[in-house]
């Protein structure tokens, strides 16, 4: 019984963690691109 509860809590935490990562990912990629682009002479279209 306790194991099932712990598992469901872990699944919920994992899901919310993945959603949070997916929400933050575009901002991180854009931030990284802004730093790397001038050095690497890579042009990203807006």
N, C-alpha and C positions, 0 to 999 in steps of 0.2 A: 504493500500500500504506500509506504513512505517512498519507495523507489520510484513508483509511478508519478508521485507528486513532484519529486526532485527532477525527474526527467521532463515533465511538462514545463516546469519552471525554467529548466535549461533550454528547452526548445523555444520558449517565449523570448528568453534573453538573447538567444542566437538570432532569432528572426528580427528583433528590434535592432540588434547590433548590425546585421546585414543591411537593414533599411537605412540605418544611420550612415553606414559606410557608403552606400549607394548615393545618399543625399549629399555627402561631402565630396565624393570622388570628382565630380565635374569641376568644383572650385579648386581642388588640389591640382588637377590636370591643367587648368587654366593658369593657375599661379606658377606652376612649374614651367609651362610653356612661355610665360612672360619673362622668366629668368633665363631660360635656355635659349630662346629664340634669338636675342641680340648677339649672343656669343657664337651660336652655330649658324647664323645667317639663314635661319629657317623662317620663311614667311607663312604665317597662318592667316588664311582669309577670315574676315569677320563674319 
